[in-house]
Amino acid sequence: MFDNLFSLEGRVALITGGSRGIGEMIAEGYVRAGAKVYITARKAPECLATAERLSEFGTCIALPGDASGADGAKALAAKFLEHESKLDI
């Protein structure tokens, strides 16, 4: 019963700043709970490395880039929509 209490199975999440610190911890928690997680960060090598490490626990996909400002947010949304048609978290 309690195994499903915090399940995020079937959910799609996008974590900005997901390559380190609090963002990385949130991303790991979501991946471990069953969500398909996309992370973004300005530093591509770190973003890719974190996604690879978190993929040991489930699905984590890197979308490196600068999401700051309106143009950055639009570019991130366009990248995300190349992969998914919905966003839950």
PDB file of N, CA, C and O in Angstrom:
ATOM      1  N   MET A   1       0.821  -1.194   0.000  1.00  0.00           N
ATOM      2  CA  MET A   1       0.000   0.000   0.000  1.00  0.00           C
ATOM      3  C   MET A   1       0.866   1.259   0.000  1.00  0.00           C
ATOM      4  O   MET A   1       0.652   2.160  -0.811  1.00  0.00           O
ATOM      5  N   PHE A   2       1.843   1.322   0.908  1.00  0.00           N
ATOM      6  CA  PHE A   2       2.658   2.527   1.022  1.00  0.00           C
ATOM      7  C   PHE A   2       3.669   2.662  -0.105  1.00  0.00           C
ATOM      8  O   PHE A   2       4.232   3.740  -0.298  1.00  0.00           O
ATOM      9  N   ASP A   3       3.915   1.581  -0.862  1.00  0.00           N
ATOM     10  CA  ASP A   3       4.829   1.668  -1.991  1.00  0.00           C
ATOM     11  C   ASP A   3       4.317   2.662  -3.030  1.00  0.00           C
ATOM     12  O   ASP A   3       5.116   3.305  -3.710  1.00  0.00           O
ATOM     13  N   ASN A   4       3.029   2.794  -3.161  1.00  0.00           N
ATOM     14  CA  ASN A   4       2.436   3.673  -4.163  1.00  0.00           C
ATOM     15  C   ASN A   4       2.069   5.051  -3.615  1.00  0.00           C
ATOM     16  O   ASN A   4       1.624   5.918  -4.366  1.00  0.00           O
ATOM     17  N   LEU A   5       2.250   5.253  -2.332  1.00  0.00           N
ATOM     18  CA  LEU A   5       1.822   6.488  -1.690  1.00  0.00           C
ATOM     19  C   LEU A   5       2.448   7.730  -2.333  1.00  0.00           C
ATOM     20  O   LEU A   5       1.774   8.742  -2.527  1.00  0.00           O
ATOM     21  N   PHE A   6       3.723   7.646  -2.657  1.00  0.00           N
ATOM     22  CA  PHE A   6       4.422   8.782  -3.233  1.00  0.00           C
ATOM     23  C   PHE A   6       4.860   8.527  -4.676  1.00  0.00           C
ATOM     24  O   PHE A   6       5.802   9.154  -5.161  1.00  0.00           O
ATOM     25  N   SER A   7       4.193   7.630  -5.345  1.00  0.00           N
ATOM     26  CA  SER A   7       4.556   7.275  -6.718  1.00  0.00           C
ATOM     27  C   SER A   7       4.280   8.430  -7.682  1.00  0.00           C
ATOM     28  O   SER A   7       3.250   9.100  -7.608  1.00  0.00           O
ATOM     29  N   LEU A   8       5.229   8.633  -8.577  1.00  0.00           N
ATOM     30  CA  LEU A   8       5.056   9.599  -9.661  1.00  0.00           C
ATOM     31  C   LEU A   8       5.085   8.886 -11.001  1.00  0.00           C
ATOM     32  O   LEU A   8       5.353   9.495 -12.037  1.00  0.00           O
ATOM     33  N   GLU A   9       4.809   7.603 -10.971  1.00  0.00           N
ATOM     34  CA  GLU A   9       4.792   6.781 -12.184  1.00  0.00           C
ATOM     35  C   GLU A   9       3.870   7.405 -13.222  1.00  0.00           C
ATOM     36  O   GLU A   9       2.741   7.785 -12.911  1.00  0.00           O
ATOM     37  N   GLY A  10       4.357   7.510 -14.456  1.00  0.00           N
ATOM     38  CA  GLY A  10       3.553   8.070 -15.539  1.00  0.00           C
ATOM     39  C   GLY A  10       3.565   9.584 -15.609  1.00  0.00           C
ATOM     40  O   GLY A  10       2.943  10.163 -16.500  1.00  0.00           O
ATOM     41  N   ARG A  11       4.262  10.241 -14.686  1.00  0.00           N
ATOM     42  CA  ARG A  11       4.330  11.714 -14.676  1.00  0.00           C
ATOM     43  C   ARG A  11       5.592  12.182 -15.382  1.00  0.00           C
ATOM     44  O   ARG A  11       6.596  11.471 -15.420  1.00  0.00           O
ATOM     45  N   VAL A  12       5.531  13.379 -15.937  1.00  0.00           N
ATOM     46  CA  VAL A  12       6.672  13.990 -16.610  1.00  0.00           C
ATOM     47  C   VAL A  12       7.023  15.274 -15.859  1.00  0.00           C
ATOM     48  O   VAL A  12       6.164  16.119 -15.604  1.00  0.00           O
ATOM     49  N   ALA A  13       8.313  15.402 -15.508  1.00  0.00           N
ATOM     50  CA  ALA A  13       8.773  16.564 -14.741  1.00  0.00           C
ATOM     51  C   ALA A  13       9.892  17.278 -15.489  1.00  0.00           C
ATOM     52  O   ALA A  13      10.656  16.655 -16.227  1.00  0.00           O
ATOM     53  N   LEU A  14       9.978  18.583 -15.291  1.00  0.00           N
ATOM     54  CA  LEU A  14      11.060  19.395 -15.834  1.00  0.00           C
ATOM     55  C   LEU A  14      11.663  20.174 -14.670  1.00  0.00           C
ATOM     56  O   LEU A  14      10.967  20.931 -13.993  1.00  0.00           O
ATOM     57  N   ILE A  15      12.961  19.984 -14.442  1.00  0.00           N
ATOM     58  CA  ILE A  15      13.651  20.634 -13.335  1.00  0.00           C
ATOM     59  C   ILE A  15      14.697  21.590 -13.899  1.00  0.00           C
ATOM     60  O   ILE A  15      15.663  21.151 -14.524  1.00  0.00           O
ATOM     61  N   THR A  16      14.515  22.880 -13.685  1.00  0.00           N
ATOM     62  CA  THR A  16      15.542  23.841 -14.080  1.00  0.00           C
ATOM     63  C   THR A  16      16.603  23.858 -12.989  1.00  0.00           C
ATOM     64  O   THR A  16      16.291  23.712 -11.807  1.00  0.00           O
ATOM     65  N   GLY A  17      17.844  24.035 -13.387  1.00  0.00           N
ATOM     66  CA  GLY A  17      18.939  23.974 -12.418  1.00  0.00           C
ATOM     67  C   GLY A  17      19.087  22.577 -11.846  1.00  0.00           C
ATOM     68  O   GLY A  17      19.479  22.410 -10.692  1.00  0.00           O
ATOM     69  N   GLY A  18      18.775  21.580 -12.650  1.00  0.00           N
ATOM     70  CA  GLY A  18      18.731  20.204 -12.161  1.00  0.00           C
ATOM     71  C   GLY A  18      20.052  19.467 -12.150  1.00  0.00           C
ATOM     72  O   GLY A  18      20.084  18.280 -11.825  1.00  0.00           O
ATOM     73  N   SER A  19      21.144  20.131 -12.493  1.00  0.00           N
ATOM     74  CA  SER A  19      22.418  19.412 -12.568  1.00  0.00           C
ATOM     75  C   SER A  19      23.186  19.392 -11.256  1.00  0.00           C
ATOM     76  O   SER A  19      24.147  18.635 -11.120  1.00  0.00           O
ATOM     77  N   ARG A  20      22.778  20.217 -10.280  1.00  0.00           N
ATOM     78  CA  ARG A  20      23.498  20.226  -9.006  1.00  0.00           C
ATOM     79  C   ARG A  20      22.633  20.830  -7.905  1.00  0.00           C
ATOM     80  O   ARG A  20      21.573  21.396  -8.170  1.00  0.00           O
ATOM     81  N   GLY A  21      23.097  20.703  -6.687  1.00  0.00           N
ATOM     82  CA  GLY A  21      22.435  21.306  -5.542  1.00  0.00           C
ATOM     83  C   GLY A  21      21.014  20.814  -5.325  1.00  0.00           C
ATOM     84  O   GLY A  21      20.709  19.638  -5.524  1.00  0.00           O
ATOM     85  N   ILE A  22      20.160  21.727  -4.918  1.00  0.00           N
ATOM     86  CA  ILE A  22      18.773  21.391  -4.606  1.00  0.00           C
ATOM     87  C   ILE A  22      18.048  20.859  -5.839  1.00  0.00           C
ATOM     88  O   ILE A  22      17.257  19.923  -5.730  1.00  0.00           O
ATOM     89  N   GLY A  23      18.305  21.440  -7.009  1.00  0.00           N
ATOM     90  CA  GLY A  23      17.672  20.959  -8.239  1.00  0.00           C
ATOM     91  C   GLY A  23      18.006  19.510  -8.514  1.00  0.00           C
ATOM     92  O   GLY A  23      17.134  18.735  -8.909  1.00  0.00           O
ATOM     93  N   GLU A  24      19.266  19.131  -8.310  1.00  0.00           N
ATOM     94  CA  GLU A  24      19.678  17.741  -8.510  1.00  0.00           C
ATOM     95  C   GLU A  24      18.978  16.821  -7.511  1.00  0.00           C
ATOM     96  O   GLU A  24      18.543  15.726  -7.870  1.00  0.00           O
ATOM     97  N   MET A  25      18.870  17.267  -6.256  1.00  0.00           N
ATOM     98  CA  MET A  25      18.196  16.446  -5.244  1.00  0.00           C
ATOM     99  C   MET A  25      16.720  16.244  -5.584  1.00  0.00           C
ATOM    100  O   MET A  25      16.184  15.149  -5.412  1.00  0.00           O
ATOM    101  N   ILE A  26      16.072  17.291  -6.061  1.00  0.00           N
ATOM    102  CA  ILE A  26      14.667  17.186  -6.462  1.00  0.00           C
ATOM    103  C   ILE A  26      14.541  16.221  -7.642  1.00  0.00           C
ATOM    104  O   ILE A  26      13.672  15.350  -7.654  1.00  0.00           O
ATOM    105  N   ALA A  27      15.413  16.388  -8.627  1.00  0.00           N
ATOM    106  CA  ALA A  27      15.379  15.512  -9.800  1.00  0.00           C
ATOM    107  C   ALA A  27      15.568  14.054  -9.388  1.00  0.00           C
ATOM    108  O   ALA A  27      14.848  13.180  -9.871  1.00  0.00           O
ATOM    109  N   GLU A  28      16.517  13.784  -8.512  1.00  0.00           N
ATOM    110  CA  GLU A  28      16.743  12.408  -8.072  1.00  0.00           C
ATOM    111  C   GLU A  28      15.516  11.847  -7.357  1.00  0.00           C
ATOM    112  O   GLU A  28      15.140  10.696  -7.580  1.00  0.00           O
ATOM    113  N   GLY A  29      14.895  12.646  -6.507  1.00  0.00           N
ATOM    114  CA  GLY A  29      13.696  12.194  -5.813  1.00  0.00           C
ATOM    115  C   GLY A  29      12.573  11.848  -6.777  1.00  0.00           C
ATOM    116  O   GLY A  29      11.893  10.835  -6.615  1.00  0.00           O
ATOM    117  N   TYR A  30      12.384  12.696  -7.781  1.00  0.00           N
ATOM    118  CA  TYR A  30      11.338  12.433  -8.771  1.00  0.00           C
ATOM    119  C   TYR A  30      11.645  11.190  -9.595  1.00  0.00           C
ATOM    120  O   TYR A  30      10.758  10.377  -9.855  1.00  0.00           O
ATOM    121  N   VAL A  31      12.917  11.042 -10.010  1.00  0.00           N
ATOM    122  CA  VAL A  31      13.296   9.853 -10.786  1.00  0.00           C
ATOM    123  C   VAL A  31      13.057   8.595  -9.957  1.00  0.00           C
ATOM    124  O   VAL A  31      12.477   7.624 -10.443  1.00  0.00           O
ATOM    125  N   ARG A  32      13.502   8.619  -8.715  1.00  0.00           N
ATOM    126  CA  ARG A  32      13.330   7.444  -7.843  1.00  0.00           C
ATOM    127  C   ARG A  32      11.853   7.136  -7.583  1.00  0.00           C
ATOM    128  O   ARG A  32      11.491   5.989  -7.323  1.00  0.00           O
ATOM    129  N   ALA A  33      10.998   8.168  -7.655  1.00  0.00           N
ATOM    130  CA  ALA A  33       9.560   7.976  -7.440  1.00  0.00           C
ATOM    131  C   ALA A  33       8.844   7.543  -8.717  1.00  0.00           C
ATOM    132  O   ALA A  33       7.631   7.332  -8.710  1.00  0.00           O
ATOM    133  N   GLY A  34       9.601   7.409  -9.824  1.00  0.00           N
ATOM    134  CA  GLY A  34       9.007   6.876 -11.045  1.00  0.00           C
ATOM    135  C   GLY A  34       8.700   7.868 -12.142  1.00  0.00           C
ATOM    136  O   GLY A  34       8.207   7.475 -13.199  1.00  0.00           O
ATOM    137  N   ALA A  35       8.975   9.148 -11.925  1.00  0.00           N
ATOM    138  CA  ALA A  35       8.692  10.151 -12.956  1.00  0.00           C
ATOM    139  C   ALA A  35       9.737  10.086 -14.066  1.00  0.00           C
ATOM    140  O   ALA A  35      10.873   9.671 -13.840  1.00  0.00           O
ATOM    141  N   LYS A  36       9.346  10.491 -15.241  1.00  0.00           N
ATOM    142  CA  LYS A  36      10.276  10.724 -16.339  1.00  0.00           C
ATOM    143  C   LYS A  36      10.718  12.165 -16.171  1.00  0.00           C
ATOM    144  O   LYS A  36       9.903  13.083 -16.265  1.00  0.00           O
ATOM    145  N   VAL A  37      12.015  12.372 -15.920  1.00  0.00           N
ATOM    146  CA  VAL A  37      12.510  13.685 -15.532  1.00  0.00           C
ATOM    147  C   VAL A  37      13.434  14.275 -16.598  1.00  0.00           C
ATOM    148  O   VAL A  37      14.339  13.607 -17.098  1.00  0.00           O
ATOM    149  N   TYR A  38      13.185  15.526 -16.928  1.00  0.00           N
ATOM    150  CA  TYR A  38      14.064  16.304 -17.787  1.00  0.00           C
ATOM    151  C   TYR A  38      14.741  17.329 -16.894  1.00  0.00           C
ATOM    152  O   TYR A  38      14.085  17.994 -16.092  1.00  0.00           O
ATOM    153  N   ILE A  39      16.069  17.457 -17.037  1.00  0.00           N
ATOM    154  CA  ILE A  39      16.777  18.481 -16.287  1.00  0.00           C
ATOM    155  C   ILE A  39      17.421  19.453 -17.266  1.00  0.00           C
ATOM    156  O   ILE A  39      17.800  19.080 -18.376  1.00  0.00           O
ATOM    157  N   THR A  40      17.536  20.698 -16.838  1.00  0.00           N
ATOM    158  CA  THR A  40      18.203  21.699 -17.643  1.00  0.00           C
ATOM    159  C   THR A  40      19.181  22.468 -16.772  1.00  0.00           C
ATOM    160  O   THR A  40      18.955  22.659 -15.577  1.00  0.00           O
ATOM    161  N   ALA A  41      20.267  22.904 -17.386  1.00  0.00           N
ATOM    162  CA  ALA A  41      21.286  23.716 -16.726  1.00  0.00           C
ATOM    163  C   ALA A  41      22.119  24.380 -17.807  1.00  0.00           C
ATOM    164  O   ALA A  41      22.188  23.897 -18.937  1.00  0.00           O
ATOM    165  N   ARG A  42      22.748  25.485 -17.452  1.00  0.00           N
ATOM    166  CA  ARG A  42      23.550  26.221 -18.431  1.00  0.00           C
ATOM    167  C   ARG A  42      24.808  25.474 -18.837  1.00  0.00           C
ATOM    168  O   ARG A  42      25.235  25.561 -19.988  1.00  0.00           O
ATOM    169  N   LYS A  43      25.402  24.747 -17.914  1.00  0.00           N
ATOM    170  CA  LYS A  43      26.653  24.036 -18.193  1.00  0.00           C
ATOM    171  C   LYS A  43      26.326  22.641 -18.728  1.00  0.00           C
ATOM    172  O   LYS A  43      25.976  21.735 -17.971  1.00  0.00           O
ATOM    173  N   ALA A  44      26.449  22.490 -20.047  1.00  0.00           N
ATOM    174  CA  ALA A  44      26.060  21.244 -20.714  1.00  0.00           C
ATOM    175  C   ALA A  44      26.781  20.007 -20.172  1.00  0.00           C
ATOM    176  O   ALA A  44      26.119  18.999 -19.927  1.00  0.00           O
ATOM    177  N   PRO A  45      28.105  20.034 -19.972  1.00  0.00           N
ATOM    178  CA  PRO A  45      28.763  18.811 -19.488  1.00  0.00           C
ATOM    179  C   PRO A  45      28.212  18.323 -18.144  1.00  0.00           C
ATOM    180  O   PRO A  45      28.009  17.125 -17.948  1.00  0.00           O
ATOM    181  N   GLU A  46      27.973  19.257 -17.226  1.00  0.00           N
ATOM    182  CA  GLU A  46      27.436  18.885 -15.918  1.00  0.00           C
ATOM    183  C   GLU A  46      25.998  18.370 -16.031  1.00  0.00           C
ATOM    184  O   GLU A  46      25.619  17.413 -15.355  1.00  0.00           O
ATOM    185  N   CYS A  47      25.210  19.008 -16.887  1.00  0.00           N
ATOM    186  CA  CYS A  47      23.826  18.596 -17.094  1.00  0.00           C
ATOM    187  C   CYS A  47      23.773  17.173 -17.651  1.00  0.00           C
ATOM    188  O   CYS A  47      22.998  16.341 -17.178  1.00  0.00           O
ATOM    189  N   LEU A  48      24.603  16.904 -18.656  1.00  0.00           N
ATOM    190  CA  LEU A  48      24.642  15.572 -19.264  1.00  0.00           C
ATOM    191  C   LEU A  48      25.134  14.522 -18.267  1.00  0.00           C
ATOM    192  O   LEU A  48      24.594  13.416 -18.218  1.00  0.00           O
ATOM    193  N   ALA A  49      26.152  14.858 -17.475  1.00  0.00           N
ATOM    194  CA  ALA A  49      26.692  13.911 -16.497  1.00  0.00           C
ATOM    195  C   ALA A  49      25.669  13.587 -15.409  1.00  0.00           C
ATOM    196  O   ALA A  49      25.531  12.432 -15.005  1.00  0.00           O
ATOM    197  N   THR A  50      24.961  14.595 -14.942  1.00  0.00           N
ATOM    198  CA  THR A  50      23.947  14.366 -13.911  1.00  0.00           C
ATOM    199  C   THR A  50      22.812  13.503 -14.445  1.00  0.00           C
ATOM    200  O   THR A  50      22.355  12.585 -13.764  1.00  0.00           O
ATOM    201  N   ALA A  51      22.356  13.793 -15.658  1.00  0.00           N
ATOM    202  CA  ALA A  51      21.281  12.989 -16.251  1.00  0.00           C
ATOM    203  C   ALA A  51      21.724  11.536 -16.403  1.00  0.00           C
ATOM    204  O   ALA A  51      20.941  10.618 -16.157  1.00  0.00           O
ATOM    205  N   GLU A  52      22.966  11.329 -16.804  1.00  0.00           N
ATOM    206  CA  GLU A  52      23.470   9.965 -16.948  1.00  0.00           C
ATOM    207  C   GLU A  52      23.493   9.252 -15.597  1.00  0.00           C
ATOM    208  O   GLU A  52      23.091   8.093 -15.491  1.00  0.00           O
ATOM    209  N   ARG A  53      23.969   9.957 -14.564  1.00  0.00           N
ATOM    210  CA  ARG A  53      24.023   9.357 -13.224  1.00  0.00           C
ATOM    211  C   ARG A  53      22.624   9.039 -12.699  1.00  0.00           C
ATOM    212  O   ARG A  53      22.397   7.958 -12.155  1.00  0.00           O
ATOM    213  N   LEU A  54      21.692   9.967 -12.858  1.00  0.00           N
ATOM    214  CA  LEU A  54      20.339   9.752 -12.348  1.00  0.00           C
ATOM    215  C   LEU A  54      19.581   8.694 -13.141  1.00  0.00           C
ATOM    216  O   LEU A  54      18.620   8.113 -12.637  1.00  0.00           O
ATOM    217  N   SER A  55      19.999   8.442 -14.362  1.00  0.00           N
ATOM    218  CA  SER A  55      19.351   7.414 -15.180  1.00  0.00           C
ATOM    219  C   SER A  55      19.564   6.007 -14.632  1.00  0.00           C
ATOM    220  O   SER A  55      18.902   5.064 -15.065  1.00  0.00           O
ATOM    221  N   GLU A  56      20.485   5.866 -13.683  1.00  0.00           N
ATOM    222  CA  GLU A  56      20.651   4.576 -12.997  1.00  0.00           C
ATOM    223  C   GLU A  56      19.398   4.219 -12.202  1.00  0.00           C
ATOM    224  O   GLU A  56      19.154   3.045 -11.925  1.00  0.00           O
ATOM    225  N   PHE A  57      18.601   5.225 -11.833  1.00  0.00           N
ATOM    226  CA  PHE A  57      17.424   5.025 -10.988  1.00  0.00           C
ATOM    227  C   PHE A  57      16.115   5.080 -11.763  1.00  0.00           C
ATOM    228  O   PHE A  57      15.063   4.752 -11.214  1.00  0.00           O
ATOM    229  N   GLY A  58      16.158   5.484 -13.017  1.00  0.00           N
ATOM    230  CA  GLY A  58      14.951   5.647 -13.828  1.00  0.00           C
ATOM    231  C   GLY A  58      15.284   6.471 -15.056  1.00  0.00           C
ATOM    232  O   GLY A  58      16.404   6.413 -15.564  1.00  0.00           O
ATOM    233  N   THR A  59      14.320   7.232 -15.530  1.00  0.00           N
ATOM    234  CA  THR A  59      14.522   8.014 -16.750  1.00  0.00           C
ATOM    235  C   THR A  59      14.827   9.463 -16.424  1.00  0.00           C
ATOM    236  O   THR A  59      14.016  10.162 -15.816  1.00  0.00           O
ATOM    237  N   CYS A  60      16.017   9.910 -16.840  1.00  0.00           N
ATOM    238  CA  CYS A  60      16.421  11.303 -16.677  1.00  0.00           C
ATOM    239  C   CYS A  60      17.091  11.748 -17.969  1.00  0.00           C
ATOM    240  O   CYS A  60      18.031  11.109 -18.442  1.00  0.00           O
ATOM    241  N   ILE A  61      16.608  12.838 -18.531  1.00  0.00           N
ATOM    242  CA  ILE A  61      17.068  13.327 -19.826  1.00  0.00           C
ATOM    243  C   ILE A  61      17.562  14.765 -19.674  1.00  0.00           C
ATOM    244  O   ILE A  61      16.882  15.609 -19.091  1.00  0.00           O
ATOM    245  N   ALA A  62      18.753  15.028 -20.205  1.00  0.00           N
ATOM    246  CA  ALA A  62      19.337  16.365 -20.143  1.00  0.00           C
ATOM    247  C   ALA A  62      18.858  17.227 -21.302  1.00  0.00           C
ATOM    248  O   ALA A  62      18.808  16.785 -22.450  1.00  0.00           O
ATOM    249  N   LEU A  63      18.509  18.461 -20.977  1.00  0.00           N
ATOM    250  CA  LEU A  63      18.195  19.490 -21.984  1.00  0.00           C
ATOM    251  C   LEU A  63      19.045  20.719 -21.642  1.00  0.00           C
ATOM    252  O   LEU A  63      18.519  21.703 -21.122  1.00  0.00           O
ATOM    253  N   PRO A  64      20.356  20.674 -21.928  1.00  0.00           N
ATOM    254  CA  PRO A  64      21.214  21.791 -21.546  1.00  0.00           C
ATOM    255  C   PRO A  64      20.812  23.087 -22.238  1.00  0.00           C
ATOM    256  O   PRO A  64      20.381  23.088 -23.391  1.00  0.00           O
ATOM    257  N   GLY A  65      20.960  24.187 -21.511  1.00  0.00           N
ATOM    258  CA  GLY A  65      20.667  25.493 -22.089  1.00  0.00           C
ATOM    259  C   GLY A  65      20.394  26.509 -20.996  1.00  0.00           C
ATOM    260  O   GLY A  65      20.228  26.158 -19.828  1.00  0.00           O
ATOM    261  N   ASP A  66      20.350  27.753 -21.385  1.00  0.00           N
ATOM    262  CA  ASP A  66      20.093  28.853 -20.463  1.00  0.00           C
ATOM    263  C   ASP A  66      18.605  29.197 -20.518  1.00  0.00           C
ATOM    264  O   ASP A  66      18.129  29.743 -21.514  1.00  0.00           O
ATOM    265  N   ALA A  67      17.881  28.883 -19.464  1.00  0.00           N
ATOM    266  CA  ALA A  67      16.434  29.097 -19.427  1.00  0.00           C
ATOM    267  C   ALA A  67      16.059  30.458 -18.848  1.00  0.00           C
ATOM    268  O   ALA A  67      14.880  30.733 -18.624  1.00  0.00           O
ATOM    269  N   SER A  68      17.051  31.310 -18.605  1.00  0.00           N
ATOM    270  CA  SER A  68      16.725  32.609 -18.020  1.00  0.00           C
ATOM    271  C   SER A  68      16.136  33.546 -19.076  1.00  0.00           C
ATOM    272  O   SER A  68      16.471  33.466 -20.257  1.00  0.00           O
ATOM    273  N   GLY A  69      15.272  34.415 -18.631  1.00  0.00           N
ATOM    274  CA  GLY A  69      14.633  35.378 -19.524  1.00  0.00           C
ATOM    275  C   GLY A  69      13.573  34.734 -20.407  1.00  0.00           C
ATOM    276  O   GLY A  69      13.458  33.510 -20.480  1.00  0.00           O
ATOM    277  N   ALA A  70      12.814  35.575 -21.064  1.00  0.00           N
ATOM    278  CA  ALA A  70      11.711  35.096 -21.907  1.00  0.00           C
ATOM    279  C   ALA A  70      12.221  34.267 -23.077  1.00  0.00           C
ATOM    280  O   ALA A  70      11.648  33.224 -23.391  1.00  0.00           O
ATOM    281  N   ASP A  71      13.288  34.717 -23.725  1.00  0.00           N
ATOM    282  CA  ASP A  71      13.811  33.971 -24.863  1.00  0.00           C
ATOM    283  C   ASP A  71      14.340  32.605 -24.446  1.00  0.00           C
ATOM    284  O   ASP A  71      14.129  31.613 -25.143  1.00  0.00           O
ATOM    285  N   GLY A  72      15.028  32.554 -23.305  1.00  0.00           N
ATOM    286  CA  GLY A  72      15.538  31.287 -22.795  1.00  0.00           C
ATOM    287  C   GLY A  72      14.417  30.328 -22.439  1.00  0.00           C
ATOM    288  O   GLY A  72      14.502  29.132 -22.719  1.00  0.00           O
ATOM    289  N   ALA A  73      13.367  30.851 -21.824  1.00  0.00           N
ATOM    290  CA  ALA A  73      12.219  30.010 -21.462  1.00  0.00           C
ATOM    291  C   ALA A  73      11.519  29.468 -22.708  1.00  0.00           C
ATOM    292  O   ALA A  73      11.103  28.310 -22.743  1.00  0.00           O
ATOM    293  N   LYS A  74      11.395  30.308 -23.716  1.00  0.00           N
ATOM    294  CA  LYS A  74      10.771  29.859 -24.971  1.00  0.00           C
ATOM    295  C   LYS A  74      11.620  28.787 -25.649  1.00  0.00           C
ATOM    296  O   LYS A  74      11.082  27.811 -26.172  1.00  0.00           O
ATOM    297  N   ALA A  75      12.936  28.959 -25.645  1.00  0.00           N
ATOM    298  CA  ALA A  75      13.831  27.964 -26.247  1.00  0.00           C
ATOM    299  C   ALA A  75      13.749  26.639 -25.496  1.00  0.00           C
ATOM    300  O   ALA A  75      13.731  25.574 -26.114  1.00  0.00           O
ATOM    301  N   LEU A  76      13.700  26.700 -24.168  1.00  0.00           N
ATOM    302  CA  LEU A  76      13.570  25.479 -23.366  1.00  0.00           C
ATOM    303  C   LEU A  76      12.241  24.792 -23.657  1.00  0.00           C
ATOM    304  O   LEU A  76      12.197  23.572 -23.818  1.00  0.00           O
ATOM    305  N   ALA A  77      11.162  25.561 -23.727  1.00  0.00           N
ATOM    306  CA  ALA A  77       9.848  24.986 -24.025  1.00  0.00           C
ATOM    307  C   ALA A  77       9.855  24.298 -25.388  1.00  0.00           C
ATOM    308  O   ALA A  77       9.293  23.213 -25.539  1.00  0.00           O
ATOM    309  N   ALA A  78      10.481  24.917 -26.371  1.00  0.00           N
ATOM    310  CA  ALA A  78      10.550  24.319 -27.706  1.00  0.00           C
ATOM    311  C   ALA A  78      11.331  23.008 -27.680  1.00  0.00           C
ATOM    312  O   ALA A  78      10.915  22.029 -28.300  1.00  0.00           O
ATOM    313  N   LYS A  79      12.473  22.979 -26.960  1.00  0.00           N
ATOM    314  CA  LYS A  79      13.258  21.740 -26.828  1.00  0.00           C
ATOM    315  C   LYS A  79      12.440  20.657 -26.150  1.00  0.00           C
ATOM    316  O   LYS A  79      12.428  19.506 -26.587  1.00  0.00           O
ATOM    317  N   PHE A  80      11.752  21.037 -25.072  1.00  0.00           N
ATOM    318  CA  PHE A  80      10.950  20.075 -24.320  1.00  0.00           C
ATOM    319  C   PHE A  80       9.843  19.493 -25.199  1.00  0.00           C
ATOM    320  O   PHE A  80       9.593  18.288 -25.168  1.00  0.00           O
ATOM    321  N   LEU A  81       9.185  20.340 -25.974  1.00  0.00           N
ATOM    322  CA  LEU A  81       8.076  19.895 -26.820  1.00  0.00           C
ATOM    323  C   LEU A  81       8.518  19.010 -27.978  1.00  0.00           C
ATOM    324  O   LEU A  81       7.682  18.374 -28.620  1.00  0.00           O
ATOM    325  N   GLU A  82       9.813  18.960 -28.253  1.00  0.00           N
ATOM    326  CA  GLU A  82      10.332  18.005 -29.235  1.00  0.00           C
ATOM    327  C   GLU A  82      10.252  16.573 -28.697  1.00  0.00           C
ATOM    328  O   GLU A  82      10.279  15.613 -29.468  1.00  0.00           O
ATOM    329  N   HIS A  83      10.154  16.437 -27.374  1.00  0.00           N
ATOM    330  CA  HIS A  83      10.158  15.139 -26.716  1.00  0.00           C
ATOM    331  C   HIS A  83       8.797  14.744 -26.119  1.00  0.00           C
ATOM    332  O   HIS A  83       8.433  13.568 -26.105  1.00  0.00           O
ATOM    333  N   GLU A  84       8.069  15.728 -25.638  1.00  0.00           N
ATOM    334  CA  GLU A  84       6.834  15.463 -24.875  1.00  0.00           C
ATOM    335  C   GLU A  84       5.700  16.357 -25.342  1.00  0.00           C
ATOM    336  O   GLU A  84       5.919  17.431 -25.901  1.00  0.00           O
ATOM    337  N   SER A  85       4.467  15.885 -25.097  1.00  0.00           N
ATOM    338  CA  SER A  85       3.296  16.706 -25.399  1.00  0.00           C
ATOM    339  C   SER A  85       2.607  17.197 -24.136  1.00  0.00           C
ATOM    340  O   SER A  85       1.641  17.957 -24.204  1.00  0.00           O
ATOM    341  N   LYS A  86       3.113  16.753 -22.961  1.00  0.00           N
ATOM    342  CA  LYS A  86       2.505  17.185 -21.700  1.00  0.00           C
ATOM    343  C   LYS A  86       3.591  17.358 -20.654  1.00  0.00           C
ATOM    344  O   LYS A  86       4.670  16.774 -20.757  1.00  0.00           O
ATOM    345  N   LEU A  87       3.294  18.166 -19.649  1.00  0.00           N
ATOM    346  CA  LEU A  87       4.180  18.396 -18.519  1.00  0.00           C
ATOM    347  C   LEU A  87       3.327  18.350 -17.256  1.00  0.00           C
ATOM    348  O   LEU A  87       2.354  19.093 -17.126  1.00  0.00           O
ATOM    349  N   ASP A  88       3.701  17.466 -16.323  1.00  0.00           N
ATOM    350  CA  ASP A  88       2.937  17.338 -15.091  1.00  0.00           C
ATOM    351  C   ASP A  88       3.548  18.142 -13.944  1.00  0.00           C
ATOM    352  O   ASP A  88       2.831  18.725 -13.131  1.00  0.00           O
ATOM    353  N   ILE A  89       4.874  18.165 -13.890  1.00  0.00           N
ATOM    354  CA  ILE A  89       5.557  18.786 -12.754  1.00  0.00           C
ATOM    355  C   ILE A  89       6.634  19.711 -13.275  1.00  0.00           C
ATOM    356  O   ILE A  89       7.339  20.343 -12.487  1.00  0.00           O
TER     357      ILE A  89
END
